[in-house]
């Protein structure tokens, strides 16, 4: 292939051609490997960056949900406290009515006892 009709290579040069070819192939393979390693490292860095961004988003969403949960819990606690206060008022009012009713019955009973005796 390299030897042409008027331009023949010496036999020693012809013997070195396969060695040069394998050396060039080795250099090309090493270069390809370096390119692949660099691309692979770049890809790993990109993936790590995307993971970090995703984790940051998740952390923000969790913080947001915690804030909403705490606000909802606070509102529920306030509602529960209002209900407890209302129940105490109702219980107090019922006790007052019971005492008043008992007093009225006793007064009516005492009046009837005076009339009968």
Residue pairs with C-beta under 8 A, 6 or more apart in sequence:
2 9
2 17
3 9
3 14
